[in-house]
Amino acid sequence: MSLCRFIGGALAGALLFSNVAAFAAGPLDLVPKDAAIVGRLKVPQSTLEKVGNFVNQGAPGFGFVVLSQANQMGALISNTTLGGVELKQDWYFAAFIEKNAAPSVVFIVPTNDEAALKEAVGNNFTYVTADNWVAYSEDAAAAELIAACKSGKTKSISTTIDKRANSLFDDSDVSIHVNIAKLRSTYAEELLSADKQLDDGIEGLKALTAGAAQPGMNVGAIWEMYGKLGHNLLQGARDSDSLSIGIKVSNEALTIDELLVVGKGSDSDKFLQSHPTSDLSLIAKQPQSQFAYFAAHGDASALMKWSLDMSRSMFADNADMKAKMEALQKDFSAIKIGAVAGSFGLNSPGPEGIVNGVIAMEVNPALKMRELSRKAMAELKIEVPGVKQEHKSKLDAEKVGDLTVDVVTTTQEYGDDLPGVEAQKKIIEVAYGKEGITQRIANTSDTYLQTIGGGAEGMKLAIAAIKDPAPAKPTAVAKSRSRQLEKANLLFMIDLPNLALKGAVIADELSKAGTVPPLGAQIPVAQLKGLKLDSSFVTFAVGTEPEGVRLRTEVPSSTVSGFFKIFQTVTTAGRGARGGAQ
């Protein structure tokens, strides 16, 4: 059985109807430390019940479909009949990878009848037994590795696996551990030559696109940026020791935790430690009625410098623009930036467009940040063949309480011969209104605040959220945030069901107004407008830690429930329409 096939099945099972747990000492002691991949499925019988319950929370009744797949789980371990397999104990697998050879997979499962298990699996496998555990593989050499580990001739992976990875396994229903150090040593030659291949590829792309570069712009700088990112990824591969993935299922959510462990003191470790985590509490000071949120914290000064360096290099052939970028870079270096948070919403079509975005930044001094934004808007005018961009600023044009607000409108003029110009104009108009992209900028003593679209009301809501104390009743945003990493560098949250619902209604309104072409499918707008869905956020977070970085993704059952309700509404309306037609 191929490694890809097994891993694909294991991951699919994890997401659909699995529950794998942390490695027990016995089975893990049978796995040599040089195994490339090790995985575990926790108590299959109870796992299936957990997934069925999760599905039932979102789509009542459909969980029984998951439970009916119990007899299909044997395919994961090359025992389709589940003969002799104990379903109330964990299942394991180990994969061994050698250069220029097909991967070898060993299954390690508990048995209540060894003879029945061997009969069900067949004579094409080699077996190794230990107490009530049976390890078997189609590759006799892989089975011999298990036997050597059992006898103590080789060390087991339980002696080398990172403690944090073990903890992740203990808390998970499905666990997979990737021994990156083993993969790195196996493919050392390929990794060594990867840098040169990347450089050759970037040079080829630069040469290929050189003729398409706009006057005054250095397009090659973009490819150089991608090249640097590629080299950083390769360095990360050289510095990494392991990747552990754990999937946990409950009635409330499906949670995926990932832990990448890097070498202590390596370049990657130093980079990660240069970006400290935060509780990202600034996300709670965003308007709580939006569809998507993000928050970030790290070495913002380094990121700002990188961004300005990139912009400056792009205009290396434009002496005036380059000088202005260098001056701005010097000014911005004097500002200390803390956490950044933002949110995104959609408004009904109107003069201000449909986009409603908010960005808040912890800045010291915040007023200086606002002054530099004014300077940047006034000086950085982009004009290349086919496109002219201009900013028109009204300083202190509005007032919200004791704060003044700048209103900045960005307009773009396009050459008539620019491909797709009419479509681009239409997109900008729908998103931001006929006047152009309107931004509003304000600041408190320690926070820089900016809105994109949303009108004057959008800025009022943003200021109220920044200045008001925490609400007495926990919001859906706060509840979702509390289930994520306590401290992180990046956090994303998106309410997919409500975003899809609002998007469908807006699309229908734009279609009826003739702003966009008629939709291919009829949307039951009246029914959808009457549908009330609780806010439900899929969340993703990344946080650094000593010699590693942790990622967490959570999909709540309420998100599944939201989409299920939309599906029911659409199908019910469709059946009603067909019945009326008859």
PEFENTA-V736331 format. One record per residue. N is the residue number from 0. SS is DSSP state (helix for helix, strand for strand, loop for the rest). PSI is psi in whole degrees, -180 to 180 (none if undefined). D_LAST is the distance of its C-alpha to the last C-alpha in whole Angstrom. Layout:
# PEFENTA-V736331
N SS PSI D_LAST
N SS PSI D_LAST
This chain:
# PEFENTA-V736331
0 loop 132 53
1 loop 153 53
2 helix -44 53
3 helix -42 50
4 helix -42 48
5 helix -48 50
6 helix -42 50
7 helix -44 46
8 helix -40 45
9 helix -44 47
10 helix -41 46
11 helix -42 42
12 helix -36 43
13 helix -43 45
14 helix -29 42
15 helix -47 39
16 helix 53 41
17 loop 166 45
18 loop 96 48
19 loop 146 51
20 loop -179 54
21 loop 154 58
22 loop 130 60
23 loop 154 62
24 helix -43 66
25 helix -63 66
26 helix -39 63
27 helix -28 64
28 loop -12 68
29 loop -10 67
30 loop 121 65
31 strand 153 68
32 loop -19 68
33 loop 6 67
34 loop 136 64
35 loop -36 62
36 strand 137 59
37 strand 139 58
38 strand 160 55
39 strand 140 55
40 strand 119 52
41 loop 133 52
42 loop 83 52
43 helix -39 49
44 helix -48 48
45 helix -29 48
46 helix -47 46
47 helix -38 43
48 helix -40 43
49 helix -46 43
50 helix -39 41
51 helix -41 38
52 helix -40 39
53 helix -46 39
54 helix -40 35
55 helix -31 34
56 helix -39 36
57 helix -40 33
58 loop 86 30
59 loop 131 31
60 loop -27 30
61 loop -16 31
62 helix -28 34
63 helix -26 34
64 helix -40 33
65 helix -46 36
66 helix -29 38
67 loop -9 37
68 loop 9 39
69 helix -40 42
70 helix -5 43
71 helix -9 42
72 helix -22 45
73 helix -25 48
74 helix -26 47
75 helix -25 48
76 helix 24 52
77 loop 35 51
78 loop 80 51
79 loop -27 48
80 loop -7 49
81 loop 27 50
82 loop 126 53
83 loop 7 56
84 strand 135 55
85 loop 122 55
86 loop -6 52
87 loop 16 54
88 loop 164 56
89 loop 153 55
90 strand 147 55
91 strand 161 56
92 strand 155 57
93 strand 142 59
94 strand 138 59
95 strand 134 62
96 loop 128 62
97 loop 149 65
98 loop 138 65
99 loop 30 64
100 loop 151 63
101 loop 144 59
102 loop 149 59
103 strand 134 60
104 strand 135 58
105 strand 131 59
106 strand 137 57
107 strand 108 59
108 strand 154 58
109 strand 147 59
110 strand 145 59
111 loop -1 60
112 loop 93 61
113 helix -42 62
114 helix -42 62
115 helix -38 59
116 helix -47 58
117 helix -37 60
118 helix -39 58
119 helix -37 55
120 helix -41 56
121 loop 172 58
122 loop -3 61
123 loop -3 60
124 loop 152 61
125 strand 137 64
126 strand 146 65
127 strand 128 67
128 strand 149 67
129 strand 109 68
130 loop -126 68
131 loop 20 64
132 strand 142 63
133 strand 125 62
134 strand 135 62
135 strand 148 61
136 strand 151 60
137 loop -17 60
138 loop 111 63
139 helix -34 66
140 helix -38 68
141 helix -40 65
142 helix -35 66
143 helix -33 69
144 helix -38 69
145 helix -44 67
146 helix -40 70
147 helix -38 73
148 helix -39 71
149 helix -40 71
150 helix -8 75
151 loop 5 76
152 loop -29 77
153 loop 154 74
154 loop 148 73
155 strand 162 70
156 helix -18 67
157 helix -20 67
158 helix -13 71
159 loop -17 69
160 loop 140 66
161 loop 141 66
162 helix -35 66
163 helix -35 63
164 helix -40 61
165 helix -42 62
166 helix -40 61
167 helix -43 58
168 helix -41 57
169 helix -33 58
170 helix -1 55
171 loop 159 53
172 loop -32 50
173 strand 129 50
174 strand 136 53
175 strand 129 54
176 strand 122 58
177 strand 120 58
178 loop 85 62
179 helix -34 62
180 helix -40 66
181 helix -44 66
182 helix -39 63
183 helix -42 66
184 helix -34 69
185 helix -40 67
186 loop 40 66
187 helix -41 69
188 helix -44 69
189 helix -39 66
190 helix -34 66
191 helix -37 69
192 helix -5 68
193 helix -35 65
194 helix -45 66
195 helix -41 68
196 helix -39 64
197 helix -46 63
198 helix -42 65
199 helix -40 65
200 helix -41 61
201 helix -43 62
202 helix -38 64
203 helix -42 62
204 helix -37 59
205 helix -43 62
206 helix -37 63
207 helix -35 60
208 helix 1 59
209 helix -39 62
210 helix -20 61
211 helix -1 58
212 loop 138 60
213 loop 145 60
214 loop 135 63
215 loop -8 64
216 loop 141 62
217 loop 89 63
218 loop -27 60
219 helix -26 62
220 helix -31 63
221 helix -45 59
222 helix -34 60
223 helix -36 63
224 helix -47 61
225 helix -35 58
226 helix -43 62
227 helix -41 63
228 helix -41 60
229 helix -43 60
230 helix -37 64
231 helix -39 63
232 helix -41 60
233 helix -39 63
234 helix -38 65
235 helix -38 63
236 helix -39 63
237 helix -31 66
238 helix -15 67
239 strand 144 64
240 strand -40 65
241 strand 159 62
242 strand 125 58
243 strand 138 57
244 strand 129 53
245 strand 134 52
246 strand 128 49
247 strand 137 48
248 strand 133 45
249 loop 177 45
250 loop -31 42
251 loop -32 42
252 strand 160 42
253 strand 121 43
254 strand 131 46
255 strand 118 48
256 strand 138 52
257 strand 139 54
258 strand 117 57
259 strand 121 59
260 strand 128 63
261 strand 164 66
262 loop 137 69
263 loop 128 72
264 loop 2 73
265 loop 168 71
266 helix -40 70
267 helix -39 66
268 helix -44 68
269 helix -40 70
270 helix -46 67
271 helix -42 64
272 helix -17 67
273 loop -6 68
274 loop 85 64
275 loop 153 65
276 loop 173 62
277 strand 162 61
278 loop -7 59
279 loop 40 57
280 helix -15 56
281 helix -22 56
282 helix -25 52
283 helix -12 52
284 helix 29 53
285 loop 155 50
286 loop 132 47
287 loop 10 45
288 loop 14 42
289 loop 168 42
290 loop -22 39
291 strand 148 42
292 strand 154 46
293 strand 156 49
294 strand 150 53
295 strand 150 56
296 loop 139 59
297 loop -153 62
298 loop 80 65
299 helix -33 63
300 helix -42 66
301 helix -40 66
302 helix -39 62
303 helix -43 63
304 helix -43 66
305 helix -42 64
306 helix -45 61
307 helix -37 64
308 helix -42 66
309 helix -47 63
310 helix -41 62
311 helix -41 66
312 helix -30 66
313 helix -29 63
314 loop 30 65
315 loop -27 68
316 loop 0 68
317 loop 98 68
318 helix -41 71
319 helix -48 70
320 helix -40 67
321 helix -42 69
322 helix -41 71
323 helix -40 69
324 helix -40 67
325 helix -39 71
326 helix -42 72
327 helix -39 68
328 helix -41 69
329 helix -41 72
330 helix -44 71
331 helix -25 68
332 loop -18 70
333 loop -2 72
334 loop 138 69
335 strand 119 68
336 strand 132 64
337 strand -126 63
338 strand 153 59
339 strand 138 56
340 strand 153 53
341 strand 168 50
342 strand 162 46
343 strand 135 43
344 strand 175 40
345 strand 131 38
346 loop 161 37
347 loop 150 35
348 loop 135 35
349 loop -173 38
350 loop -30 42
351 loop 2 43
352 loop -177 40
353 loop -16 38
354 strand 137 41
355 strand 94 43
356 strand 147 46
357 strand 137 49
358 strand 132 52
359 strand 139 55
360 strand 131 58
361 strand 113 62
362 strand 141 64
363 strand 110 68
364 loop 142 69
365 helix -35 65
366 helix -38 67
367 helix -39 68
368 helix -41 65
369 helix -41 63
370 helix -40 66
371 helix -34 66
372 helix -41 62
373 helix -43 63
374 helix -43 66
375 helix -43 63
376 helix -37 61
377 helix -34 63
378 helix -33 65
379 loop 87 62
380 loop 124 61
381 loop 126 59
382 strand 107 59
383 strand 161 59
384 loop 121 58
385 loop -21 54
386 strand 132 54
387 strand 123 56
388 strand 135 55
389 strand 144 57
390 strand 133 57
391 strand 118 58
392 strand 137 59
393 strand 102 60
394 strand 137 62
395 strand 41 62
396 strand -28 59
397 strand 166 58
398 strand 134 59
399 strand 106 57
400 loop -125 60
401 loop 8 63
402 strand 140 61
403 strand 157 61
404 strand 128 58
405 strand 142 59
406 strand 118 56
407 strand 125 55
408 strand 124 53
409 strand 123 53
410 strand 150 52
411 strand 132 51
412 strand 136 52
413 strand 143 51
414 loop 145 52
415 loop -23 50
416 loop 5 51
417 loop 127 49
418 loop 134 47
419 loop 22 43
420 helix -40 45
421 helix -42 42
422 helix -40 40
423 helix -41 42
424 helix -42 43
425 helix -40 39
426 helix -46 39
427 helix -41 43
428 helix -44 41
429 helix -43 38
430 helix -41 40
431 helix -6 43
432 loop 168 43
433 loop -25 44
434 loop -17 48
435 loop -172 48
436 strand 112 48
437 strand 125 50
438 strand 146 52
439 strand 137 54
440 strand 132 57
441 strand 174 59
442 strand 146 61
443 loop -166 63
444 loop -28 66
445 loop 9 65
446 strand 130 61
447 strand 131 60
448 strand 133 56
449 strand 135 54
450 strand 151 50
451 strand 115 48
452 strand -169 46
453 loop -10 45
454 helix -172 47
455 helix -32 50
456 helix -35 48
457 helix -42 47
458 helix -37 51
459 helix -44 51
460 helix -39 49
461 helix -43 51
462 helix -42 54
463 helix -40 54
464 helix -37 52
465 helix -39 56
466 helix -26 58
467 loop 149 56
468 loop 169 57
469 loop 141 55
470 loop 150 52
471 loop -35 53
472 loop 128 50
473 loop 134 49
474 loop 169 46
475 helix -35 44
476 helix -46 46
477 helix -40 49
478 helix -43 47
479 helix -40 46
480 helix -36 50
481 helix -19 51
482 loop -1 50
483 loop -176 51
484 loop 134 55
485 loop -42 57
486 loop 140 59
487 strand 171 57
488 loop -33 57
489 strand 141 54
490 strand 127 51
491 strand 139 47
492 strand 134 44
493 strand 130 41
494 loop 85 38
495 helix -45 35
496 helix -47 32
497 helix -32 33
498 helix -44 34
499 helix -41 31
500 helix -48 29
501 helix -41 31
502 helix -40 31
503 helix -42 27
504 helix -44 27
505 helix -43 30
506 helix -40 28
507 helix -41 25
508 helix -42 28
509 helix -37 30
510 helix -45 27
511 helix -29 26
512 loop -6 29
513 loop 10 30
514 loop -36 32
515 loop 160 31
516 loop 156 28
517 loop 142 25
518 loop 148 23
519 loop -27 22
520 loop 145 19
521 loop 126 18
522 loop 124 20
523 loop 76 18
524 helix -42 22
525 helix -44 21
526 helix -40 21
527 helix -37 23
528 helix -31 26
529 loop -6 26
530 loop 125 26
531 loop 119 30
532 loop 137 32
533 loop 146 36
534 loop 134 38
535 loop 118 38
536 loop 125 41
537 strand 132 41
538 strand 151 45
539 strand 131 47
540 strand 151 51
541 strand 132 54
542 strand 134 58
543 strand 157 61
544 strand 170 64
545 loop 126 67
546 loop 37 67
547 strand 175 63
548 strand 139 60
549 strand 141 57
550 strand 144 53
551 strand 133 51
552 strand 132 47
553 strand 129 45
554 strand 106 41
555 strand 152 40
556 helix -24 37
557 helix -26 36
558 helix -44 35
559 helix -42 33
560 helix -41 32
561 helix -48 31
562 helix -34 29
563 helix -39 27
564 helix -39 26
565 helix -45 25
566 helix -44 23
567 helix -40 21
568 helix -45 20
569 helix -45 19
570 helix -37 17
571 helix -43 16
572 helix -38 14
573 helix -43 13
574 helix -38 11
575 helix -39 10
576 helix -42 9
577 helix -37 6
578 helix -39 5
579 helix -35 5
580 helix -32 4
581 loop none 0
